[in-house]
Amino acid sequence: MSIVAQDHVFLSALQPKTAVSTYAVPSEIQLGGNGATLSDEMTRGKRVQQQVAMRLAEKSSTLPRQNGSVSSGSQGNLMTMQQQRQASLPRTMSVKSIHSVGKGMDIYDGPMGMTGSMGNLSGINNLDMGTAVRYLKEDDADMQVLGAAYIQHECYNNSDSKNQVRQYKAIPELVRLFNSENQEVARYATGAMRNVIYENMDNKMSLIEEGGIPQLINALKENDDELRKNITGILWNLSSKDNLKEKLAKETLAELTETILIPLSGSGDTEVIQQSPSEVDIFYNTTGCLRNLSSVNEKTRRQMRETNGLVDALVGYIQASVQDGKVEEKGVENSLCVLRNLSYQLYSEIPPSAQLRLEGPTRGQETSRSEAIGCFTPQSKKVKDRKNQDMATFTEVARVPKGLEWLWHPQVVGLYNSVLQGCENNSTTREAAAGALQNITAGDKRWAEVLSHVALEQERMLPVMLDKLRTNNDLELKSLTGFLRNLSRHAKDKNAMATKVVNNLVTELPADGQQKEPSSDVVVNICGTLNNLVTSSSIAARDIAFFDGLQKLVAIKNSHDSSPGKLKASKAAATVLSNMFQYKKLHKDYKQVRNTPGER
């Protein structure tokens, strides 16, 4: 019997994905004319006008930069405002704000802030954009703070102000202040820049042209949490643009890894993750930036894999989070997404020396079709006696993985398995873990097969994967079914696998070719899995027919939708049907659904 797999119909690796540009935490309190909470707007106007006049009149000494973190938020410490308002409103960590992508925060969004809007208050004639920019050029730190604070506020609330900032040539002045000796000046300058570049590509380019990235990286060395929060937010925002990612990777990876990633991941001297609320934001911003950078191209993926400490820090952070029951956190999500992206096309992009180790004997050295797994040769009695036992010892990899070796080490399969089992609420995290597993088991390379066997026999992941198929999230389902398809390709006992998975997979297929869910990508993955099993297992073909899979496959095949996705799904279903028809015992079932395999 001749069965044609036609595996080219099905894709095996998962494309890198880009994260949102950054994470904003604006206050839930609405500013300006759209719901300000103070009733007497004129009173507020007079109050702010008085503050401006006081700031212009006084020439107080500058505040020296201090090391260490502070709890004031990015707005820092406007001393006059603090004196005017003793009962401050606390900054609110709003769930709704997660969609305010890239926008930093307003100067009033914090414990020492006031509720009001400078841009919409009447009577403020002493400060406009031109005046604010002029203050940036002054030697007085208080005036620099006021100018930067005005720009930060205006650009948070008014998109047109961002163009004004560029027209008044404020961006080079703000860049100059990133490394000011005055702590508050640096905070406000970076806080302003975060809002200035949000959703404004011209300002992003201007920041880069003015040498902003080296200045940001230099300022990152300061042990100031609020400053680092602004800087990492800016970098995350910049990393959302594909044409900036290579430059960012070249200029920021080493410093971000050494200064932020390693210390805050618990892989540094402390070996314990003890992040303050500000450090949680800094780590989230940093991994969000890395998540974006890892999605751009092969050159940047190679650079990130080879950055000293980067992969170790991400893996260590995920391990510690799993152990501490914190796998749902957003930093874990970003970290897993980076690892998934770095696993894309892994076996063709890793160093040649690693490729040789993982591929094992050359063709001239092979004595049979079967290949060595781990430290055992095909002729070894232990291979036969311990076929389904522990496969933890591998001569191709180090016993204790380090650096980019983590990406293909058997231990990482167990880590991803732990994430899938421990993460109940964050579907993006589960999707990333399944996607990473899909990538490292994709293709014809020997090591993809080895890791598939680790997943099936050592980690016993099949029940876990089938349980996760109940998700309603199509992106997660796409990764899960993609991984299952790779496992079905490399499984040693396809009969045993068929009896466990066919019913579950057929259940996920749409009743006809017109349904929008699951997506065509998921349908193609399911068909690919069924096809891998059918080509080697009559039990798989029998079970597909028994669980009413024939009717579903015929309906998908005969779909008249001409969209690219539906056409791929139709071709995939036709491939399965064609291979199933090779089993003569199923011809009766084919007649019952009034279909012939040659139909197009």
Sequence and secondary structure as in RCSB ss.txt:
>XXXX:A:sequence
MSIVAQDHVFLSALQPKTAVSTYAVPSEIQLGGNGATLSDEMTRGKRVQQQVAMRLAEKSSTLPRQNGSVSSGSQ
GNLMTMQQQRQASLPRTMSVKSIHSVGKGMDIYDGPMGMTGSMGNLSGINNLDMGTAVRYLKEDDADMQVLGAAY
IQHECYNNSDSKNQVRQYKAIPELVRLFNSENQEVARYATGAMRNVIYENMDNKMSLIEEGGIPQLINALKENDD
ELRKNITGILWNLSSKDNLKEKLAKETLAELTETILIPLSGSGDTEVIQQSPSEVDIFYNTTGCLRNLSSVNEKT
RRQMRETNGLVDALVGYIQASVQDGKVEEKGVENSLCVLRNLSYQLYSEIPPSAQLRLEGPTRGQETSRSEAIGC
FTPQSKKVKDRKNQDMATFTEVARVPKGLEWLWHPQVVGLYNSVLQGCENNSTTREAAAGALQNITAGDKRWAEV
LSHVALEQERMLPVMLDKLRTNNDLELKSLTGFLRNLSRHAKDKNAMATKVVNNLVTELPADGQQKEPSSDVVVN
ICGTLNNLVTSSSIAARDIAFFDGLQKLVAIKNSHDSSPGKLKASKAAATVLSNMFQYKKLHKDYKQVRNTPGER
>XXXX:A:secstr
      GGGS  S       S      SS  TTTT S S HHHHHHHHHHHHHHHHH      B   S  SS TT
   HHHHHH SS       SGGGGSTT    TTSSTT  S  GGG TT  S  HHHHHHHHTSS HHHHHHHHHH
HHHHHHH HHHHHHHHHTTHHHHHHHHTT SBHHHHHHHHHHHHHHSTT HHHHHHHHHTTHHHHHHHHTTS  H
HHHHHHHHHHHHHTTSHHHHHHHHHHHHHHHIIIIIHHHHT SSS S    HHHHHHHHHHHHHHHHHTTS HHH
HHHHHTSTTHHHHHHHHHHHHHHTT TTSHHHHHHHHHHHHHTTTHHHHS HHHHHHHH S TTT  SSS  BTT
B TT HHHHHTTTS     TTS SS  GGGGGG HHHHHHHHHHHHH SS HHHHHHHHHHHHHHT SS HHHHH
HHHIIIIIS  HHHHHHHTT   HHHHHHHHHHHHHHHHH S HHHHHHHHHHHHHHHS SSTT  SS HHHHHH
HHHHHHHHHTT HHHHHHHHHTTHHHHHHHHHT    SHHHHHHHHHHHHHHHHHTTSGGGHHHHHHTT  TT  
